[in-house]
Amino acid sequence: MKNKTAAVWITFLGGPLGLHRIYLKGRMDAIGWLLPLPTLLGTYGVLRARDIGVDDTLSWLLIPLLGFTLAGCALNAIVYGLMDTEKWNHLFNPTAAGDAPAGRTHWGTVIGLATALLLGTTVLMSTIAFSFQRYFEIQQEEAAMQTQPDGTKKSGD
């Protein structure tokens, strides 16, 4: 029996490593095994930015992978937590009755939903803000490099 509350917490806490997919769909789930890849690449981007600085282009390209993976897992946790008991049991406990206790919402589920909503939204908005900021900074740097000191454009542009 797949428990909804456990799935919400596993998705929120271990989702970036694919643990929720393995819990719900089994060890043979390809996405569950591939999900750690963007998480590790994004983590590498964060570590690289700490060592080299945020001006590193590869860092700012990799960091959003981590942010969007975390936000996506938080969204998945919210979807699982808000799923109706009958639908949950139909999808993940097909041999159980529609109103089986494993698919019911408890206080632990509600706390997991609130936590996923709070932290998932924070991560998503931070990732979007970081990405846009770095993108526009790079655009501004490129525009400054194309302009000569007297304010005219370089020839050939």
C-alpha positions as CSV (number, residue, x, y, z in Angstrom):
1,M,0.0,0.0,0.0
2,K,1.4,3.4,-1.0
3,N,0.7,6.0,1.6
4,K,-0.3,9.5,0.4
5,T,1.4,11.3,3.4
6,A,4.6,9.3,2.9
7,A,4.5,10.1,-0.8
8,V,4.1,13.8,-0.2
9,W,7.1,13.9,2.1
10,I,9.3,11.6,0.0
11,T,8.4,13.7,-3.1
12,F,9.3,16.9,-1.3
13,L,12.5,15.8,0.4
14,G,13.8,13.1,-1.9
15,G,12.1,14.0,-5.1
16,P,15.2,15.6,-6.7
17,L,16.9,12.3,-6.3
18,G,14.0,10.4,-7.9
19,L,13.0,8.6,-4.6
20,H,9.3,9.4,-5.0
21,R,9.2,7.8,-8.5
22,I,10.9,4.7,-7.2
23,Y,8.5,4.6,-4.2
24,L,5.4,5.0,-6.3
25,K,6.2,3.4,-9.6
26,G,9.0,0.9,-8.7
27,R,12.6,0.4,-9.3
28,M,12.3,0.1,-13.1
29,D,11.0,3.7,-13.5
30,A,13.5,5.4,-15.9
31,I,12.6,8.9,-14.9
32,G,13.2,8.0,-11.3
33,W,16.8,7.0,-12.2
34,L,17.3,10.0,-14.5
35,L,16.0,12.7,-12.1
36,P,19.3,12.9,-10.1
37,L,21.1,14.1,-13.2
38,P,19.7,17.7,-13.3
39,T,20.0,17.8,-9.5
40,L,23.7,16.9,-9.6
41,L,24.4,19.3,-12.5
42,G,22.6,22.1,-10.7
43,T,24.5,21.4,-7.5
44,Y,27.7,21.4,-9.5
45,G,26.7,24.9,-10.8
46,V,26.2,26.1,-7.2
47,L,29.5,24.8,-6.1
48,R,31.2,26.2,-9.2
49,A,29.7,29.7,-8.5
50,R,30.9,29.5,-4.9
51,D,34.5,28.8,-6.1
52,I,34.7,30.9,-9.3
53,G,32.0,33.5,-8.7
54,V,28.6,34.2,-10.2
55,D,30.2,35.7,-13.3
56,D,30.9,32.2,-14.6
57,T,28.6,31.5,-17.5
58,L,28.5,27.8,-16.9
59,S,27.4,28.3,-13.3
60,W,24.5,30.5,-14.2
61,L,23.4,28.0,-16.8
62,L,23.5,25.0,-14.4
63,I,22.1,26.6,-11.3
64,P,18.5,26.8,-12.7
65,L,18.5,23.1,-13.3
66,L,18.6,22.6,-9.5
67,G,16.0,25.2,-8.8
68,F,13.5,24.0,-11.4
69,T,14.0,20.4,-10.2
70,L,13.4,21.3,-6.6
71,A,10.3,23.4,-7.6
72,G,9.0,20.7,-9.8
73,C,9.2,18.1,-7.0
74,A,7.5,20.5,-4.6
75,L,4.7,20.9,-7.2
76,N,4.5,17.1,-7.6
77,A,4.2,16.8,-3.8
78,I,1.3,19.3,-3.8
79,V,-0.4,17.4,-6.6
80,Y,-0.1,14.1,-4.7
81,G,-1.3,15.7,-1.5
82,L,-4.4,17.3,-3.0
83,M,-5.3,14.1,-4.9
84,D,-8.7,12.7,-4.0
85,T,-8.6,9.5,-1.9
86,E,-10.4,7.4,-4.5
87,K,-8.1,8.6,-7.3
88,W,-5.0,8.0,-5.1
89,N,-6.0,4.4,-4.3
90,H,-7.0,3.8,-8.0
91,L,-3.6,5.0,-9.2
92,F,-1.3,3.7,-6.6
93,N,-3.2,1.0,-4.7
94,P,-5.3,-0.6,-7.4
95,T,-6.1,-3.7,-5.3
96,A,-7.4,-1.7,-2.3
97,A,-10.9,-0.3,-1.8
98,G,-11.5,3.3,-3.0
99,D,-11.6,4.6,0.6
100,A,-8.6,2.7,1.9
101,P,-6.8,4.5,4.7
102,A,-3.5,4.7,2.7
103,G,-5.0,7.3,0.4
104,R,-6.5,9.5,3.1
105,T,-5.3,13.0,3.9
106,H,-3.9,13.5,7.5
107,W,-2.3,16.4,9.4
108,G,1.1,15.1,8.2
109,T,-0.1,15.5,4.6
110,V,-1.4,19.0,5.2
111,I,1.9,20.1,6.8
112,G,3.8,18.5,3.9
113,L,1.6,20.4,1.5
114,A,2.1,23.7,3.2
115,T,5.9,23.2,3.4
116,A,6.1,22.2,-0.2
117,L,4.1,25.2,-1.2
118,L,6.1,27.6,0.8
119,L,9.6,26.3,-0.1
120,G,8.7,25.3,-3.6
121,T,7.4,28.8,-4.4
122,T,10.5,30.4,-2.8
123,V,12.9,28.2,-4.8
124,L,10.9,28.8,-8.1
125,M,10.8,32.6,-7.7
126,S,14.5,32.7,-6.7
127,T,15.5,30.6,-9.7
128,I,13.5,32.8,-12.1
129,A,14.9,36.0,-10.5
130,F,18.5,34.7,-10.7
131,S,18.2,33.5,-14.3
132,F,16.7,36.7,-15.6
133,Q,19.2,38.9,-13.6
134,R,22.2,37.0,-15.0
135,Y,20.7,37.0,-18.5
136,F,20.1,40.8,-18.6
137,E,23.5,41.4,-17.0
138,I,25.2,39.4,-19.8
139,Q,23.1,41.3,-22.4
140,Q,24.2,44.6,-20.9
141,E,27.9,43.5,-20.9
142,E,27.7,42.4,-24.5
143,A,26.1,45.7,-25.5
144,A,28.8,47.7,-23.6
145,M,31.6,45.7,-25.4
146,Q,30.1,46.5,-28.8
147,T,30.0,50.2,-28.2
148,Q,33.2,52.2,-28.5
149,P,34.1,54.7,-25.8
150,D,32.8,57.7,-27.8
151,G,29.3,56.1,-27.9
152,T,29.4,55.0,-31.5
153,K,28.9,51.4,-32.7
154,K,31.9,49.4,-34.0
155,S,32.0,49.1,-37.7
156,G,30.7,45.8,-39.2
157,D,27.8,45.6,-36.6
